Amino acid sequence: MAKSTKVVYVVVVTLTFIMAIYNIYTLLFTTYDIFAHMSMNLIFALPLAFILYSGRKGAERISWYNIMLAIISIIPPLMLYLNYGEWVYGRFWFAASVQPIQIILGTIFLITIIELVRRYGGTILAILIIFFLIFLYIGPYIPYPFTHKGMSYERIIELNYITTYGTFITPLQVLSTYVIAFTILGAIFSYTGIGQYFIDLSKFLVGRMVGGPAKIATVASSLFGTISGSAVANVYGTGVITIPTMKGLGYPAAFAGATEAVASTGGQIMPPIMGAAAFVMAELLDIPYSKIMIAAIIPALLYYLGVYVQVHYFSIKNRLTGLPKEEIPHLKHILINSYMLIPMVVLVYIVAVLMWSPVTAAFISGFIAIVLSYLRRDTMITPKKLILALSKGAEDAIPMLIVGAGAGIIIGSISFSGVALRLSSIVQSASLGFMQLALFYVAVITLIMGMGVPTTAAYIMTAALSVPALSTLGIETLPAHFFIFYYATISAITPPVALAAYAASTLAKEDPMKIGFQAVKLGFAALLVPFVFVFKPSLLIITGRPFTEIIYDAFIAFIAIFSIAVALEGYIKHKMNLIERSILMISGVLLLMPTQFFIDFIFISIILIVIIIHRKRK
């Protein structure tokens, strides 16, 4: 946020607090119209976005033109809110004429969204939106195979302003309900000391071990990720402590930043509170979020196993020590404050067992966290802290609402141009019918889409384009969506534009490209995990496979990821030679493939023999 006067600060806190109260009241106590609710959230979000982010690096205060843009940006969603009954539901979409006032307001609305996406989601995403709008307009003039009938300017405005097929499609619906509830919950958890307790718990569990600070970053980020679904937020939430600690104990700056970046990125796939894209996935698949949460358990554990193993052996190889004894929290402190886990337990119970709405679960958990905060004076939520917590929760939702609106524009363009079906046939032809090759193409597309683009937008765009292609090759819908979601998440650490690596670089004071490439190495085993649950859907638990198959496939997958991670680091007791590393890598990769028990047994035996020989070799 640009530095601003006290008046502007008070205005922002007041408006975001009112926005939070509105959402809590509406989502909990009323029967609401989703279109009106989305419009109201944009009435808050658009002007606040112009105030919170000036768009110019180094800006010291809010400029006059940003204030003007903030005022102008209120008009389109406000008029929509006041007239949605007539403008949206009282006409035949794409048949009735569009009024001049609707075209004018819709044009302002689109320009506003694109500019704010540029500021919050990056120039690349803004360019993509413009590209798809132009693509939708000039359809008849585009060469085969992407030619389509096109859409007039007024119909493009109609699509994105007064229907639920463009801007107001699923992403914005999910972000205005589920996600905003969880950003408020995350802020309450932070203000009540739960986030700090996760860091203390991580220090107690792994702080004294070899490579303690790096393992703290891994464990703390996985725990912090359960209350924050943003990779960048995770980096700043835990990295402000772990990165300076690692550097102070002799860790290379690039490794310290990369460890935090890759561990924090995994927070988006760590239940119970995953990234916003997970909520979108639940809506697209029309299944309860609780099932998405359960399906993510084994993939998340595999991700963090790969990171943890590489951090462990890197630390042994470089003789990196743990934290001093005096910096480790006492067991008494951990046990006395273990009540802070109660809100998380309640959240999981309500969502996974009672099968209530995640929104209701989030607010109940937040209320319990507030009540429990009064058990300690330093965590007690005063009226001022409550206002700031709710304000912060609403503020954290604003960038997501902006990006969600932008992603909706892209989805609308893809849907009405039919490009997804054409891309599906292209991928199928290019892959020659080989599933592995098609998955590789989709993985690359997702990583490219995710360059400098928030995970939610990358997932939504790639899912709209690629799921039909994967489905034609016989891949089940849930694994296909998880595959794309996973790679959209990992794109936060893949150069050249890696958002989590850039965030870590500001704390590590190191080149973000160095951090990015180091993060890819640390997370390389994790890069292979999506292929596993496509080949072995049982790892997603809810695909209806027998329990014995789930346990067996999970066991094999854990051994495979362990073997690959060790091969990448090239060290156990001492340095491994090229032959040992190659055997471990090949065996691990082949274990990820769908094979028979006898083949699995052979490769596991080979892995064990190599490790035993290595440990005995002087």
C-alpha positions in Angstrom: 0.0 0.0 0.0 1.3 3.5 -0.8 2.1 5.6 2.2 -0.8 7.8 2.8 -2.2 10.4 5.2 -3.9 9.4 8.4 -7.3 10.4 6.9 -6.8 7.9 4.0 -5.7 5.2 6.5 -8.9 5.8 8.5 -11.0 5.7 5.4 -9.5 2.4 4.2 -9.8 0.7 7.6 -13.4 1.9 8.0 -14.5 0.8 4.5 -12.7 -2.6 4.8 -14.2 -3.1 8.2 -17.7 -2.3 6.9 -17.0 -4.7 3.9 -16.1 -7.4 6.4 -19.2 -6.8 8.5 -21.4 -6.8 5.4 -20.0 -10.1 4.3 -20.4 -11.8 7.7 -24.0 -10.6 8.1 -25.0 -11.5 4.5 -23.3 -14.9 4.3 -24.4 -16.0 7.8 -27.8 -14.5 8.4 -29.5 -13.7 5.1 -30.8 -15.3 1.9 -29.0 -13.3 -0.7 -29.0 -13.0 -4.5 -25.5 -14.0 -5.7 -25.4 -11.4 -8.4 -26.3 -8.6 -6.0 -23.8 -9.9 -3.5 -21.0 -9.9 -6.1 -21.9 -6.4 -7.2 -21.8 -5.1 -3.6 -18.4 -6.6 -3.0 -17.1 -4.9 -6.2 -18.6 -1.6 -4.9 -16.2 -1.9 -2.0 -13.3 -3.6 -3.8 -12.8 -1.4 -6.9 -12.4 2.0 -5.2 -10.4 0.5 -2.3 -8.1 -1.2 -4.8 -7.2 2.1 -6.4 -6.5 3.6 -3.0 -4.5 0.6 -1.7 -2.3 0.3 -4.7 -1.2 3.4 -6.6 0.2 1.6 -9.6 3.5 3.6 -9.4 6.6 2.2 -7.7 7.8 4.4 -4.9 4.6 6.4 -4.7 4.6 8.3 -1.3 0.9 9.3 -1.3 -2.4 8.6 -3.0 -2.4 10.7 -6.2 -5.4 12.8 -7.2 -6.1 10.7 -10.3 -6.2 7.5 -8.2 -8.8 9.2 -6.0 -10.8 10.2 -9.2 -10.5 6.6 -10.5 -11.7 5.3 -7.2 -14.8 7.4 -7.3 -15.5 6.6 -11.0 -15.0 2.9 -10.4 -17.9 2.8 -7.9 -20.5 3.9 -10.5 -20.8 0.7 -12.7 -21.2 -1.8 -9.9 -23.4 0.6 -7.9 -25.7 1.1 -10.9 -25.7 -2.7 -11.4 -26.6 -3.3 -7.8 -29.5 -0.8 -7.9 -30.9 -2.1 -11.2 -29.8 -5.8 -11.3 -33.5 -7.0 -11.2 -34.3 -5.3 -14.5 -30.9 -5.3 -16.2 -29.9 -8.9 -15.4 -33.0 -10.9 -14.7 -35.6 -8.8 -16.6 -34.4 -9.3 -20.1 -33.4 -12.0 -22.6 -29.7 -12.3 -22.7 -28.1 -11.9 -26.1 -31.5 -11.3 -27.7 -32.7 -8.0 -26.2 -30.9 -4.8 -27.2 -28.3 -3.4 -24.9 -29.1 0.2 -23.6 -26.6 3.0 -24.3 -26.2 3.6 -20.5 -25.3 -0.1 -20.1 -22.7 0.0 -22.9 -21.1 3.2 -21.3 -21.1 1.8 -17.8 -20.0 -1.7 -19.0 -17.1 -0.1 -20.9 -16.0 1.8 -17.8 -16.4 -1.4 -15.8 -14.1 -3.4 -18.2 -11.4 -0.7 -18.3 -11.5 -0.5 -14.5 -11.1 -4.3 -14.1 -8.3 -4.5 -16.6 -6.3 -1.7 -15.0 -6.7 -3.1 -11.5 -5.7 -6.6 -12.8 -2.6 -5.0 -14.2 -1.8 -3.5 -10.8 -2.6 -6.6 -8.7 -2.3 -9.6 -11.0 0.5 -8.3 -13.2 0.8 -6.9 -16.7 0.8 -10.4 -18.2 -2.7 -11.2 -16.9 -4.0 -7.8 -18.1 -2.6 -8.5 -21.6 -4.2 -11.9 -21.6 -7.6 -10.4 -20.8 -7.2 -7.8 -23.6 -6.1 -10.6 -26.0 -9.1 -12.8 -25.3 -11.5 -9.8 -25.7 -10.0 -9.0 -29.1 -10.0 -12.7 -29.9 -13.7 -12.8 -29.2 -14.4 -9.7 -31.4 -12.3 -10.7 -34.5 -13.3 -14.4 -34.5 -14.3 -14.5 -38.2 -10.9 -13.2 -39.3 -8.8 -15.6 -37.3 -7.2 -18.5 -39.3 -8.3 -22.1 -38.9 -8.4 -23.9 -36.4 -9.3 -21.0 -34.1 -11.8 -19.2 -36.3 -15.3 -18.6 -34.8 -18.3 -16.5 -35.5 -17.2 -13.6 -33.3 -19.2 -11.3 -31.1 -20.1 -7.6 -31.5 -18.8 -4.9 -29.1 -22.2 -4.4 -27.4 -22.6 -8.2 -26.9 -19.1 -8.4 -25.3 -20.1 -5.6 -22.9 -23.4 -7.5 -22.2 -21.5 -10.7 -21.6 -19.2 -9.2 -19.0 -21.5 -6.6 -17.3 -25.1 -7.8 -17.2 -25.0 -11.6 -17.5 -23.4 -14.4 -15.3 -21.4 -15.8 -18.2 -18.4 -13.4 -18.1 -17.1 -11.4 -15.2 -19.7 -12.7 -12.8 -19.1 -16.3 -13.6 -18.0 -19.0 -11.1 -14.6 -17.5 -9.9 -16.1 -14.3 -8.7 -19.0 -16.2 -7.1 -16.6 -18.4 -5.1 -14.3 -15.5 -4.2 -17.3 -13.4 -2.9 -18.4 -16.2 -0.7 -16.0 -19.0 0.4 -12.7 -17.2 -0.1 -13.7 -13.9 1.6 -14.9 -15.9 4.6 -11.5 -17.6 4.9 -9.4 -14.4 4.4 -11.3 -13.0 7.4 -10.7 -16.2 9.3 -7.0 -16.1 8.4 -6.7 -12.5 9.7 -8.5 -13.5 12.9 -6.1 -16.4 13.4 -3.1 -14.1 12.9 -4.3 -11.5 15.4 -5.2 -14.1 18.0 -1.7 -15.6 18.0 -2.4 -18.8 16.2 0.0 -18.1 13.4 2.8 -17.5 15.9 1.9 -20.7 17.8 2.5 -22.6 14.5 6.0 -21.2 14.3 6.7 -22.0 17.9 5.4 -25.5 17.4 7.6 -26.0 14.4 10.6 -24.8 16.4 9.8 -27.3 19.1 9.4 -30.2 16.7 12.4 -29.7 14.4 14.4 -26.7 15.6 17.2 -28.7 17.3 17.7 -31.1 14.4 20.3 -30.8 11.7 19.2 -28.0 9.4 16.7 -26.9 12.0 15.8 -23.4 10.7 15.2 -24.8 7.1 13.0 -27.5 8.6 11.2 -24.9 10.7 10.5 -23.0 7.4 9.2 -26.2 5.9 7.0 -27.3 8.8 5.9 -23.8 9.8 4.9 -22.9 6.2 2.9 -26.1 5.9 1.1 -25.3 9.1 0.7 -21.6 8.3 -0.6 -22.7 4.9 -3.5 -24.3 6.7 -4.7 -20.8 7.7 -3.5 -18.9 4.6 -4.1 -19.9 1.0 -1.6 -17.6 -0.6 2.0 -18.4 -1.4 3.2 -14.8 -1.1 1.3 -14.3 2.2 2.9 -17.5 3.5 6.4 -16.3 2.5 5.9 -13.0 4.4 4.1 -14.7 7.3 6.8 -17.2 8.2 9.8 -16.0 6.1 10.2 -12.8 8.1 11.4 -15.1 10.9 12.9 -18.1 9.2 14.9 -16.5 6.4 17.0 -14.2 8.7 17.5 -17.1 11.1 18.8 -19.4 8.4 21.1 -16.7 7.0 22.4 -16.0 10.5 23.4 -19.6 11.0 25.4 -19.7 7.7 22.8 -20.8 5.2 23.3 -19.4 1.7 20.8 -16.6 1.0 19.5 -18.3 -2.2 18.9 -21.6 -0.3 17.2 -19.8 2.6 14.9 -17.9 0.3 14.2 -20.9 -1.9 13.4 -23.1 1.1 10.8 -20.6 2.3 9.4 -20.0 -1.2 8.9 -23.7 -2.0 7.5 -24.5 1.5 5.2 -21.5 1.4 3.9 -22.4 -2.1 2.9 -25.8 -0.8 0.5 -24.0 1.6 -2.0 -23.6 -1.2 -2.4 -27.3 -1.5 -2.3 -28.0 2.2 -5.8 -28.6 3.8 -7.9 -27.5 5.5 -7.6 -24.0 4.2 -6.2 -24.3 0.6 -5.7 -21.7 -2.0 -8.7 -19.9 -3.5 -8.4 -22.1 -6.6 -9.4 -25.1 -4.6 -12.8 -23.5 -3.8 -13.2 -22.7 -7.4 -12.5 -26.3 -8.3 -15.2 -27.5 -5.9 -17.7 -25.3 -7.6 -16.6 -26.3 -11.1 -16.8 -30.0 -10.2 -20.0 -29.4 -8.2 -18.8 -31.3 -5.2 -18.4 -30.3 -1.5 -15.2 -28.5 -0.6 -14.7 -31.1 2.1 -14.1 -33.7 -0.6 -11.5 -31.4 -2.2 -9.9 -31.0 1.2 -9.7 -34.8 1.7 -8.4 -35.4 -1.8 -5.5 -33.0 -1.2 -4.1 -34.7 1.9 -1.8 -37.3 0.3 -0.6 -35.0 -2.6 0.2 -32.3 0.0 2.2 -34.8 2.2 4.1 -36.0 -0.9 5.0 -32.4 -1.7 6.3 -31.6 1.7 8.1 -35.0 2.0 10.2 -34.1 -1.1 11.1 -30.7 0.2 11.8 -32.0 3.7 14.1 -34.8 2.5 16.2 -32.5 0.3 16.5 -29.9 3.1 17.6 -32.6 5.5 20.4 -34.0 3.3 21.4 -30.6 2.1 21.9 -29.6 5.7 23.9 -32.7 6.5 26.1 -32.2 3.4 26.8 -28.6 4.4 27.1 -29.2 8.1 24.3 -26.8 8.9 23.3 -26.9 12.6 20.0 -26.4 14.4 18.9 -23.6 16.6 20.6 -22.9 19.9 18.8 -24.5 22.8 17.8 -21.2 24.3 15.7 -20.4 21.2 13.7 -23.6 21.3 10.3 -23.1 23.0 9.8 -25.3 26.1 7.4 -28.2 26.1 5.4 -26.5 28.8 4.8 -23.5 26.5 3.7 -25.7 23.7 1.3 -27.8 25.8 -0.2 -24.8 27.7 -1.0 -23.0 24.4 -2.1 -26.1 22.6 -5.7 -24.8 23.0 -4.9 -22.6 20.0 -5.4 -25.7 17.8 -9.0 -26.0 18.8 -10.3 -23.6 16.1 -8.5 -25.7 13.4 -9.9 -28.9 14.8 -13.4 -27.5 14.9 -13.1 -26.2 11.3 -12.0 -29.7 10.1 -14.8 -31.4 12.1 -17.5 -29.0 10.8 -16.4 -29.3 7.1 -15.4 -32.9 6.9 -17.7 -34.6 9.4 -20.8 -32.5 9.8 -20.5 -31.5 6.1 -21.7 -28.0 6.8 -20.9 -25.1 4.5 -17.2 -24.0 4.6 -18.4 -20.4 5.1 -20.3 -21.3 8.3 -17.3 -23.4 9.5 -15.0 -20.5 8.9 -17.0 -18.0 10.9 -17.6 -20.4 13.7 -13.9 -21.2 13.9 -13.1 -17.5 13.9 -15.6 -16.8 16.7 -14.0 -19.6 18.8 -10.5 -18.2 18.1 -11.7 -14.8 19.4 -13.2 -16.3 22.6 -10.0 -18.4 23.2 -7.8 -15.3 22.8 -9.1 -14.0 26.2 -7.2 -16.8 27.9 -4.0 -14.8 27.5 -3.5 -11.1 27.9 -1.1 -10.7 25.0 -3.4 -12.4 22.5 -6.7 -10.9 23.8 -8.8 -9.4 21.0 -9.6 -5.9 22.1 -12.3 -3.9 20.1 -9.4 -2.1 18.2 -7.7 -5.4 17.3 -11.0 -6.9 16.2 -11.6 -4.0 13.9 -8.1 -4.3 12.5 -8.5 -8.0 12.1 -11.7 -7.8 10.2 -10.4 -4.9 8.1 -7.3 -7.0 7.2 -9.4 -9.9 6.3 -11.5 -7.9 3.9 -8.4 -6.1 2.5 -6.7 -9.5 1.8 -9.8 -10.5 -0.3 -9.6 -7.4 -2.6 -6.7 -8.6 -4.9 -8.5 -12.0 -5.2 -11.8 -10.3 -6.1 -10.0 -8.3 -8.8 -8.2 -11.2 -10.3 -11.4 -13.4 -10.1 -13.2 -10.7 -12.1 -10.5 -10.7 -14.7 -10.4 -14.5 -14.9 -14.1 -14.4 -15.5 -13.6 -12.2 -18.5 -11.2 -14.8 -20.0 -13.5 -17.7 -19.2 -16.4 -16.0 -20.9 -14.3 -15.4 -24.0 -13.0 -19.0 -24.1 -16.5 -20.4 -23.7 -18.2 -18.2 -26.3 -15.4 -18.7 -28.9 -15.2 -22.5 -28.5 -11.4 -22.3 -28.4 -11.3 -24.9 -25.6 -12.7 -27.7 -27.8 -10.3 -26.8 -30.6 -7.3 -26.8 -28.3 -8.5 -30.2 -27.0 -8.2 -31.7 -30.5 -4.8 -30.0 -31.1 -3.4 -31.4 -27.8 -4.8 -34.8 -28.6 -3.2 -34.8 -32.1 0.1 -33.4 -30.9 0.3 -36.1 -28.1 -0.3 -38.8 -30.7 -2.7 -40.3 -28.2 -0.1 -40.8 -25.5 -1.4 -39.7 -22.1 2.0 -38.9 -20.7 2.8 -36.6 -23.6 -0.5 -34.8 -23.3 0.0 -34.4 -19.5 3.5 -32.9 -20.2 2.0 -30.4 -22.7 -0.7 -29.4 -20.2 1.9 -29.0 -17.4 4.0 -26.7 -19.6 0.9 -24.7 -20.6 -0.1 -24.3 -17.0 3.4 -23.2 -15.9 3.4 -20.7 -18.7 0.0 -19.4 -17.8 1.1 -19.1 -14.2 4.1 -16.8 -15.0 3.5 -13.7 -13.0 -0.2 -14.7 -12.6 -1.9 -15.6 -9.4 -2.6 -19.3 -8.9 -6.4 -18.9 -9.1 -6.2 -17.2 -12.5 -3.7 -19.7 -13.8 -5.8 -22.6 -12.7 -9.1 -21.2 -14.1 -7.6 -20.3 -17.5 -5.8 -23.6 -18.0 -8.7 -25.7 -16.6 -11.1 -24.0 -19.1 -8.6 -24.8 -22.0 -7.1 -28.2 -21.0 -9.6 -30.3 -19.0 -11.6 -31.2 -22.2 -8.3 -32.4 -23.8 -7.4 -34.6 -20.9 -10.9 -36.0 -20.7 -10.8 -37.1 -24.3 -7.7 -39.2 -23.3 -9.6 -41.0 -20.6 -8.3 -39.1 -17.6 -10.9 -38.8 -14.8 -12.2 -35.3 -14.2 -11.0 -34.9 -10.6 -7.4 -35.9 -11.3 -7.4 -33.7 -14.4 -8.4 -30.7 -12.3 -6.0 -31.5 -9.5 -3.2 -31.9 -12.0 -3.8 -28.4 -13.3 -4.3 -26.9 -9.8 -1.1 -28.5 -8.6 1.0 -27.0 -11.5 -0.8 -23.6 -11.2 0.4 -23.6 -7.6 4.0 -24.7 -8.5 4.2 -21.9 -11.1 4.8 -19.5 -8.1 8.4 -20.9 -7.8 9.2 -21.5 -11.5 11.4 -18.8 -13.2 11.5 -16.5 -15.0 8.5 -15.0 -13.2 8.0 -16.7 -9.8 5.9 -14.7 -7.4 6.9 -16.6 -4.3 10.6 -16.4 -5.2 10.3 -12.7 -5.7 8.6 -12.3 -2.3 11.4 -14.4 -0.7 14.1 -12.4 -2.4 13.0 -9.2 -0.6 13.6 -11.0 2.7 16.7 -12.9 1.7 18.3 -9.9 -0.1 19.2 -12.1 -3.0 18.6 -12.3 -6.7 15.1 -13.7 -7.3 16.3 -15.7 -10.3 18.8 -17.6 -8.1 16.1 -18.2 -5.5 13.7 -19.4 -8.2 16.1 -21.9 -9.7 17.1 -23.2 -6.3 13.4 -23.5 -5.4 12.8 -25.6 -8.6 15.6 -27.9 -7.5 14.1 -28.2 -4.0 10.7 -28.7 -5.4 11.6 -31.0 -8.3 10.3 -34.1 -6.7 7.0 -32.2 -6.0 6.9 -31.4 -9.8 6.4 -35.1 -10.4 3.6 -35.6 -7.9 0.7 -34.5 -10.2 1.6 -37.3 -12.6 1.3 -39.8 -9.8 -2.3 -39.1 -8.9 -3.3 -39.2 -12.6 -1.7 -42.6 -13.0 -2.9 -43.7 -9.5 -6.2 -41.8 -8.8 -6.5 -43.7 -5.5 -4.1 -41.1 -4.0 -6.9 -38.6 -4.1 -8.8 -40.9 -1.7 -12.3 -39.9 -2.8 -12.2 -41.5 -6.2 -13.9 -44.7 -4.9 -10.9 -47.0 -4.9 -10.6 -49.7 -2.2 -8.9 -48.6 1.0 -6.1 -51.2 0.6 -5.3 -49.8 -2.9 -5.1 -46.2 -1.4 -2.7 -47.4 1.4 -0.5 -49.4 -1.1 -0.3 -46.6 -3.7 0.5 -44.0 -1.0 3.3 -46.2 0.4 4.8 -46.7 -3.1 4.5 -43.0 -3.8 6.2 -42.0 -0.6 9.1 -44.3 -1.3 9.4 -43.0 -4.9 9.4 -39.3 -3.8 12.0 -40.1 -1.1 14.2 -41.9 -3.7 14.0 -39.0 -6.2 14.6 -36.3 -3.5 17.8 -38.2 -2.3 19.0 -38.6 -5.9 18.6 -34.8 -6.5 20.5 -33.9 -3.3 23.2 -36.6 -3.9 24.0 -37.1 -0.3 23.1 -39.4 2.6 26.0 -40.4 4.8 28.5 -38.9 2.3 28.5 -37.8 -1.3 26.8 -40.2 -3.7 28.4 -41.0 -7.1 26.7 -40.6 -10.4 25.7 -44.2 -10.7 24.0 -44.3 -7.3 22.1 -41.1 -8.0 21.0 -42.3 -11.5 19.7 -45.6 -10.1 17.7 -43.9 -7.3 16.3 -41.4 -9.8 15.3 -43.9 -12.4 13.8 -46.3 -9.8 11.9 -43.5 -8.1 10.4 -42.3 -11.4 9.4 -45.8 -12.5 7.7 -46.4 -9.2 5.5 -43.5 -9.9 4.2 -45.3 -13.0 1.3 -47.7 -12.9 3.0 -51.1 -12.4 2.4 -54.5 -10.9 3.3 -55.6 -7.4 6.3 -57.6 -8.5 7.8 -54.7 -10.5 7.3 -52.4 -7.4 9.0 -54.9 -5.2 12.0 -55.1 -7.6 12.5 -51.3 -7.7 12.0 -50.9 -3.9 14.6 -53.6 -3.4 17.0 -51.8 -5.8 16.5 -48.6 -3.8 17.2 -50.3 -0.5 20.3 -52.1 -1.9 21.8 -48.8 -3.3 21.2 -47.0 0.0 22.7 -49.8 2.1 25.8 -50.1 -0.1 26.2 -46.3 0.0 26.0 -46.1 3.8 28.6 -48.9 4.1 30.9 -47.4 1.5 33.8 -45.3 3.0 
